[in-house]
């Protein structure tokens, strides 16, 4: 299935999901076959789904063909699809219009004005809750949510939840004096075990290491165009990146083979018109903040 969790804290909303798509007709565990589960539809509305991807695609087809005009129509459409799926596909609707609001469409009904919502795999959610409430650090709640969710993805016993952790955050937009949704940018980098010779009084850069010795990393770059929401993930050791942009293709990611993270971001801007920001690997041993407008 999947797992999607969300929470309102201090008038901000955070939503986290995995990206695994389950094919009922085949066993497949390739993250490149995954997709978004949480879609920013416009700067102040997002929709997430858990269950049969067919009904999510049906919803997105209706939305992007302008057959859904209002938030109420959106809720009723999700309710209709939940019924049509025989209650096998649930939806989570997040809105920043007037005030932060979370809505759950499940069990053939709409539940509104919620502070916390989850949909998807029950075992995965229980694991998430255990990790979240067991976190005694002084981190803020949204950071604790990310840490707890990462532990669920890493748990190989929960087969329906895996691949990428993709999150949506709330940011303040000064020009409109409003809060907007934006995908979360972040970077994961694992240094490969290696032996390095260090000479006295000479600085040495520690290389990340290639995949042949266990090096692995990923950079999550986000669109800074609120009207063209997107998240792109670059894998420096794999020498490729994936772009997830509902406006371009809402049923699969777009793969581009390119080694350098900054060059990947430039390619996405030149080829698809999407400006990206984030942190990328540079020269095999450094991290670099980029903004490609």
N, C-alpha and C positions, 0 to 999 in steps of 0.2 A: 504494500500500500504506500505509505509515506508517513511523515510526521511534520506537522506545522504547529508552531506555538506562537502565541502573541500576548502582549501585555501593554496596558496603559500605565505609565508612571510619570507623574509631574507633567501632565498634559502632553506627553509624547507617546508615540506608539512604536513598538519594535515587533517585527515579525521575522521568524526564522523557519526555514524549510530545508529539506534535503532536495536532491535533484534526480533520484532514481526513478526510472519509469519501469514498471513491471509488465512484462509481456506474458500474457496468460498462455500463449501458444509455444513459448520457448523459454529456456533457461538462459539468461544473459546477464553478465555482470561486467559490462563495459561502460564506464562512466561517460564515454563519448556518446552513448545512446541516451543519456539522461536529458532532462529539460527543466525549464522553470516550472515551479509549482505555485509561485507567488508572482502575480503580475501587477505592476503599476499601470493602471489604466489611464489615469491623468494625475496631475500633481497632488490631488487630494483624495483619490480613491484607489484602493488596491483590492484585488480578489485573489484568494488562494483556493486550491482544491485538493482533495484527497479521495482516491478511489479510481474509477474507470476514466482514463484519459479522454475517451471518446466524448464524454459529456462536457469536459472542460473545453475541448476543441470546438464543440458545438456552441458553447457560450461565447467563446472568443470570436467565432465567425459572426455571430449575431452582433456582438459589440462593435467589431471593427468594420462592419457594413452599415453602421449607424442605425441599427434597428432597436437599440436600447438608448434612450435619451436622458433618463433621470435615474437618481439613486433608487427610488422606489421601484421603477421598472426593472432595475438590475436585481434587486432583492427578489422580486416575483419571478424573474427568469430563473434565478438560481433555485428557487423553491420548486418550480416546474420541472427542472432538470433533475433535482433530487428525487422527486416523485417518479419521473420517467426512468431513472436508473434503478428503480425499486429500492431506494434508500442505500444504494451502494456508493454514491458519490456525494460527499459533503463539501460545503463551501464556507469560507471565512471571508467576510467583507469588512474592510477597515476604511474609515472615513475621517477626514479632518475638516469637513464642512461644518462651520459654526463651532463645533467642539469635537475632540477625539471620541470616536465611537467604534466599538467592535460588535460585529453581528455574526452569528453562527446559523447556518442553514443545514439542518440535520434532522433525522427522524420525522421528515415530512412537515417540519415547522420552522419558523423564523424566530430566533431568540436574539433580542436586541439589548443595547446599553449594558454590555458586559465589560468587565475590567480585565479578565483573563479568558483566553479562548484557546482550545487545542482541537485539532481534528487529525484523524489518521490512526496509526497503529497503537493500540492500547498498551501493549507490552513496552513499546518504545517510549510512550509517554510516562509510564511508571518508572522506567529507568531514568528518564530526564528529571522527573520530580525528585527522585531519591538523590541524584547528583546535585540538583539545584538547592534543595533544603539542607544538604550536607555540606554546603560551601560556607565555611565559617570565616572566610577572608573579609577584608574591608572593601572589596570591590563593589562597584555600583551594580544594581540589579540587572541591568541590561548586559553588562560584562559577564555576570554569573550565568545568565541565560545562554550566552554563546559558549561558555566553557562546558556547561551541562549538556548542551546539544552536541558538541564535538565528541563527548564521551559516548553518546548514543550511536553516532555514525561509526565510531571506532569499534563498537561492540559487534563482532562478526556473528554472534548468535541471533541478532535481530536482522534477518536477511532482507526485510522489506525497506530498510532505511540505510542509505549509503550514498557514496559519491560526494558531491559538493555541498557545503553549508552555505546557503545563500540567504542573506538577510536584507530587510528593508528597515531603514531608519527614518526619523522625522527631523527635518532641519528647518530653521527659520529663513524665510525668503524676504529680504529687506525691501525690495522694490514693491512688493505687494502687501507687505506687513502681514504675512500669512505663513503658516507652517505647511511644508510640502513633504511628500514622500521622495526618498532617494535610495538607491541600492547602496549597500555598505561596501566600502573598499577596505581591503586588508591584504596582508602578505604572510604566507607561511614558508619558512625555509629551513630545511634540515641539512646540516653539514655532514658530509660523508666522513667516516673514520679514515684518517690518512696521517702519514708521517711527514713533518715539515722541518727542514733544516733552518735554524735561525742563527744568524751571525751577530756578534756583539755590536751594539749601537746602530744596527740597521733595522729600520721598520720592515715588517713583513705582513702582507695581506694574506689572510687565510681563505683559500678558495672554497667555494661551496662544494665542489666535486661533482663529477658527472654521474649518470645513472649506472654506469658500469661498476662503480664502487659504492653505490648506495645513496648518492646525492639526490635530493628531491625538493622541489619548491613550486609554489604557485602564487601568482599575483592577481588579486581581484581588482579590476579597474572599473570605475563606474562612469556612466554618462553624466556630464554636467549640464546637459540640455534637459530641463524638466519636461519639455514637450516630446522628447524622444528618449524615454527611459530605457536603459540597457545596462547589462553587466557583462564584462568580458574577463575571461580567465586565461592568463598566459602561463605556460609551463617552460621555463628556460632550459631545463635538462632535456625535455621532450622536443624542444624547438618548434612549438606550435602554440596556437591559442584558439579559444572558442568564444564566439560572440553570441550572447542571448539577447535578442531584441524583438519583442512581440510585434512591433510595427513592421518588421522585415519578414519574420518567420516565427510564428508562435508555436509550431509543433516540433522544432528541432533547432539545435545550435548550428552556427555557421563556423566551420573550421578553416583557419588560415595557417599555413605552414611557414613559420618565420622564427628565427632563433632569438633575436634581441627584443626585449619587452617594449622598449621605447619605439623601436621600428614597427612593432605590432600595433601599438596605439596610433602611430602615424598612418599606417595602412588602413586602419578602421576609419579614421577621419577622412582620408582621401577617397576610399572606395565606397563608404556607406554614409558619410557625412555626420558621423557621431563623434563628438568631442569627449575624450576620456581623461580621467585623472586617477592617480594611484601611486603605488610604490612598486618599482620593478628591479630585477637584478641587473647589475651593470658590470661589465668587464669580468664576470665570473667570481667576483669576491666583494662586491659593494651593493648597497641598496640606494636607489635614487628616486626621489619624489618627482613625478612628472605631471604636467597639465598640458594637454594637447588641445588647443582651441581651434 
